[in-house]
Amino acid sequence: MIRAYALTVLGAVLLVIPSGTAACAAAVTLPPAHAPFDYQIGGGYPPPDGVTVVSRDHDDDPAPGLYNICYVNGFQAQPGTEDEWGDLLLRDGGGNIVYDEDWDEALLDIRTATTRERIADRVNAWVDECADKGFQAIEPDNYDSYTRSQDLLTDDHAQAHIRLLSAHAHQVGLAIGQKNTVELAENRVANGLDFAVAEECGYEEECEGYVDAFGANVIVIEYTEQGLSTACAGWRDQLSIVLRDVEVSTPDSEGYVYRTC
């Protein structure tokens, strides 16, 4: 096992990896704390005035001149792509695919080291594309898929998988964010996670848990006025906070919402 330790130098995290290993040391730059942010994973568009950090899907291009986070679905299959994953889909005792019912996404089977490595190989190919395009960080979604797995997956499975993704991200010079899953935030150093992307931590009253683990390196996305109000009341001077519509749509959509504190 490769063991690394981290140093923070002038706002960048330097991963120091012992000589003689296959990996190379890489410096990763975290998103600036408390920076104006826009969540654009539903499609890229010119960011609102003042925005300096955006998150976009890996199929999209980064926003010129800004800090760009690349979204990848690291633990579930995008709707309609089941055939692309084959035997890497999680199935119940009856052989049925286990789904995230809210988003119609099939869960990936991260129960064994072999399946985790095969899944990580595919996800890390997207990560390489993100790096090649000029993104500075990645955001692997559905770290918490084990909570929707009919008890077939555990948090140990999830953490073993995220460590594969974080190690690769750092090797190619990208920071990596923990997406949601506040219950595992205290393990963020062991899991190689640099910052947090927290959906509805205001609404769920969970922001403090992320701040305890990540300090001000937390990006908050709320989907309700109540959540925005709570997040802003407690953290407006410390964290990046934005209100978006649930579909994370583009400005030409009727349901588009974008607000900050």
C-alpha positions as CSV (number, residue, x, y, z in Angstrom):
1,M,0.0,0.0,0.0
2,I,1.2,3.5,-0.9
3,R,1.2,5.8,2.1
4,A,1.2,9.5,1.6
5,Y,1.0,12.5,3.8
6,A,-0.2,16.0,3.0
7,L,1.3,19.5,3.5
8,T,-0.6,22.7,2.9
9,V,1.6,25.3,1.1
10,L,0.2,28.7,-0.1
11,G,-3.3,27.4,-0.5
12,A,-2.3,24.2,-2.3
13,V,-2.2,20.7,-0.8
14,L,1.1,18.9,-1.6
15,L,0.8,15.2,-1.5
16,V,4.2,13.8,-0.5
17,I,4.6,10.2,-1.6
18,P,7.7,8.2,-0.7
19,S,10.3,7.7,-3.4
20,G,10.4,4.2,-5.0
21,T,6.7,4.0,-5.5
22,A,4.9,4.0,-8.8
23,A,3.0,7.2,-8.1
24,C,4.4,10.7,-8.4
25,A,4.0,13.6,-6.0
26,A,1.4,16.1,-7.1
27,A,0.2,19.4,-5.9
28,V,-3.5,20.0,-5.9
29,T,-5.2,23.3,-5.4
30,L,-8.4,23.4,-3.4
31,P,-11.4,25.6,-4.3
32,P,-11.1,29.0,-2.7
33,A,-13.1,29.1,0.5
34,H,-16.2,31.3,0.7
35,A,-16.0,32.0,-3.0
36,P,-19.1,32.8,-5.2
37,F,-20.2,29.5,-6.6
38,D,-22.5,28.1,-9.3
39,Y,-23.7,24.5,-9.6
40,Q,-23.9,23.7,-13.3
41,I,-24.0,19.9,-13.5
42,G,-27.2,20.1,-15.5
43,G,-25.4,22.0,-18.3
44,G,-22.8,24.7,-18.6
45,Y,-23.7,28.3,-19.3
46,P,-22.0,31.7,-18.7
47,P,-21.7,32.0,-14.9
48,P,-23.5,34.8,-13.1
49,D,-21.5,37.9,-12.5
50,G,-18.9,37.5,-9.7
51,V,-18.9,33.7,-9.7
52,T,-15.4,32.3,-9.4
53,V,-16.0,28.6,-8.8
54,V,-18.3,26.3,-10.8
55,S,-19.1,22.6,-10.9
56,R,-19.8,21.0,-14.3
57,D,-20.4,17.5,-15.7
58,H,-17.4,15.6,-17.0
59,D,-18.9,15.7,-20.5
60,D,-18.9,19.5,-20.4
61,D,-16.0,21.9,-20.7
62,P,-14.6,24.0,-17.8
63,A,-15.6,27.7,-17.6
64,P,-12.7,29.8,-18.8
65,G,-10.7,31.6,-16.1
66,L,-12.6,30.1,-13.1
67,Y,-11.9,27.3,-10.7
68,N,-13.7,24.3,-12.2
69,I,-14.9,21.2,-10.4
70,C,-15.7,18.1,-12.6
71,Y,-18.8,16.1,-11.7
72,V,-18.6,12.3,-12.1
73,N,-21.1,9.7,-11.0
74,G,-18.7,7.5,-9.0
75,F,-21.1,5.0,-7.3
76,Q,-24.2,4.8,-9.5
77,A,-24.9,4.4,-13.2
78,Q,-26.5,7.2,-15.1
79,P,-30.1,6.4,-16.2
80,G,-30.3,4.2,-19.2
81,T,-26.6,3.1,-19.1
82,E,-27.2,-0.3,-17.3
83,D,-26.0,-2.3,-20.4
84,E,-22.6,-0.4,-20.2
85,W,-21.9,-1.7,-16.7
86,G,-22.9,-5.4,-17.1
87,D,-21.9,-7.5,-14.1
88,L,-20.8,-4.4,-12.1
89,L,-24.4,-3.5,-11.2
90,L,-25.6,-4.3,-7.7
91,R,-28.3,-7.0,-7.6
92,D,-30.4,-8.3,-4.8
93,G,-30.9,-11.9,-3.8
94,G,-33.5,-12.3,-6.6
95,G,-31.1,-11.1,-9.2
96,N,-32.8,-7.7,-9.6
97,I,-30.8,-4.6,-10.1
98,V,-30.9,-2.3,-7.1
99,Y,-31.9,1.3,-8.0
100,D,-31.7,4.7,-6.4
101,E,-35.5,5.2,-6.9
102,D,-35.4,9.0,-6.7
103,W,-33.1,9.3,-9.7
104,D,-33.6,6.0,-11.5
105,E,-29.9,5.2,-11.2
106,A,-28.7,1.6,-10.8
107,L,-26.2,1.2,-7.9
108,L,-22.8,-0.1,-8.7
109,D,-21.5,-3.2,-6.9
110,I,-18.5,-2.1,-4.8
111,R,-18.6,-5.0,-2.4
112,T,-15.3,-6.6,-3.5
113,A,-11.8,-5.3,-4.2
114,T,-12.1,-6.7,-7.7
115,T,-15.3,-5.0,-8.6
116,R,-14.2,-1.7,-7.0
117,E,-11.0,-1.7,-9.1
118,R,-13.0,-2.4,-12.3
119,I,-15.5,0.4,-11.5
120,A,-12.7,2.7,-10.5
121,D,-10.9,2.1,-13.8
122,R,-13.9,3.4,-15.6
123,V,-14.6,6.3,-13.4
124,N,-10.9,7.3,-13.4
125,A,-10.9,7.4,-17.2
126,W,-13.5,10.2,-16.8
127,V,-11.2,11.8,-14.2
128,D,-8.4,11.7,-16.7
129,E,-10.6,13.5,-19.2
130,C,-11.4,16.1,-16.5
131,A,-7.7,16.7,-16.0
132,D,-7.0,16.9,-19.7
133,K,-9.7,19.5,-20.1
134,G,-8.3,21.7,-17.4
135,F,-10.6,21.1,-14.4
136,Q,-8.9,21.6,-11.1
137,A,-11.0,19.1,-9.0
138,I,-13.5,16.3,-9.2
139,E,-16.7,15.7,-7.4
140,P,-17.6,11.9,-7.3
141,D,-21.4,11.7,-6.6
142,N,-23.3,9.1,-4.6
143,Y,-20.7,8.3,-2.0
144,D,-23.8,7.5,0.1
145,S,-25.2,4.9,-2.2
146,Y,-24.8,2.3,0.5
147,T,-27.7,4.0,2.4
148,R,-30.0,3.0,-0.6
149,S,-28.6,-0.5,-1.2
150,Q,-31.1,-2.6,0.8
151,D,-28.2,-3.2,3.2
152,L,-26.1,-4.9,0.5
153,L,-23.4,-2.3,0.7
154,T,-21.7,-0.8,3.8
155,D,-19.9,2.4,4.5
156,D,-16.6,0.4,4.6
157,H,-17.3,-0.5,0.9
158,A,-17.9,3.1,0.1
159,Q,-14.8,4.3,1.8
160,A,-12.6,1.7,0.2
161,H,-13.9,2.8,-3.2
162,I,-13.5,6.5,-2.6
163,R,-9.9,5.9,-1.7
164,L,-9.3,4.4,-5.1
165,L,-10.8,7.6,-6.7
166,S,-9.0,10.0,-4.4
167,A,-5.6,8.4,-5.0
168,H,-6.0,8.6,-8.8
169,A,-7.3,12.2,-8.7
170,H,-4.3,13.2,-6.7
171,Q,-1.9,11.4,-9.1
172,V,-3.2,13.5,-12.0
173,G,-3.1,16.7,-10.0
174,L,-6.8,17.1,-9.1
175,A,-8.4,17.9,-5.7
176,I,-11.3,15.7,-4.8
177,G,-14.5,16.7,-2.9
178,Q,-16.6,14.6,-0.6
179,K,-20.1,14.7,-1.9
180,N,-22.6,14.7,1.0
181,T,-22.4,11.7,3.5
182,V,-21.7,13.8,6.6
183,E,-21.5,10.7,8.7
184,L,-18.2,9.9,7.1
185,A,-16.7,13.4,7.1
186,E,-14.6,12.7,10.1
187,N,-12.7,10.1,8.1
188,R,-11.9,12.5,5.3
189,V,-8.1,12.5,5.8
190,A,-7.8,8.8,5.8
191,N,-10.0,8.7,2.6
192,G,-8.0,11.4,0.9
193,L,-10.7,13.9,0.5
194,D,-9.8,17.6,0.3
195,F,-13.1,19.6,0.5
196,A,-16.8,19.0,0.8
197,V,-19.8,19.5,-1.5
198,A,-22.8,19.4,0.7
199,E,-26.3,19.3,-0.7
200,E,-29.0,20.7,1.7
201,C,-26.8,20.8,4.8
202,G,-28.8,23.8,5.8
203,Y,-32.2,22.1,5.3
204,E,-30.9,19.0,7.1
205,E,-29.0,21.0,9.8
206,E,-25.8,19.2,8.9
207,C,-23.5,22.0,7.9
208,E,-21.6,22.0,11.2
209,G,-20.6,18.4,10.7
210,Y,-18.9,19.3,7.4
211,V,-17.3,22.4,8.9
212,D,-15.9,20.4,11.8
213,A,-14.1,18.1,9.3
214,F,-13.3,20.4,6.4
215,G,-13.2,23.9,8.0
216,A,-14.2,26.6,5.5
217,N,-13.6,24.2,2.5
218,V,-17.3,23.4,2.2
219,I,-19.5,24.2,-0.8
220,V,-23.2,24.2,0.0
221,I,-26.1,23.7,-2.4
222,E,-29.6,24.2,-1.2
223,Y,-32.8,23.5,-3.0
224,T,-35.3,25.2,-0.8
225,E,-35.8,28.7,0.6
226,Q,-35.8,27.3,4.1
227,G,-32.5,25.5,3.5
228,L,-30.9,28.7,2.0
229,S,-32.1,30.8,5.0
230,T,-30.7,28.3,7.5
231,A,-27.3,27.9,5.7
232,C,-26.9,31.7,5.3
233,A,-27.9,32.4,8.9
234,G,-25.2,30.2,10.2
235,W,-22.4,30.2,7.6
236,R,-22.8,33.2,5.1
237,D,-19.4,34.6,6.2
238,Q,-17.5,31.3,5.9
239,L,-18.9,29.0,3.2
240,S,-19.8,29.1,-0.5
241,I,-23.6,28.8,-0.5
242,V,-26.0,28.7,-3.4
243,L,-29.7,28.0,-4.0
244,R,-30.4,26.0,-7.2
245,D,-33.4,24.3,-8.6
246,V,-33.5,20.5,-8.0
247,E,-33.0,19.8,-11.7
248,V,-29.9,22.1,-11.7
249,S,-31.2,23.5,-15.0
250,T,-29.8,26.2,-17.3
251,P,-31.1,29.8,-17.4
252,D,-33.2,29.1,-20.5
253,S,-35.4,26.7,-18.5
254,E,-38.6,27.8,-16.9
255,G,-37.6,26.2,-13.6
256,Y,-34.2,27.8,-13.4
257,V,-33.3,29.1,-9.9
258,Y,-30.0,30.8,-8.8
259,R,-29.6,32.7,-5.6
260,T,-27.0,33.3,-2.9
261,C,-27.0,34.7,0.6
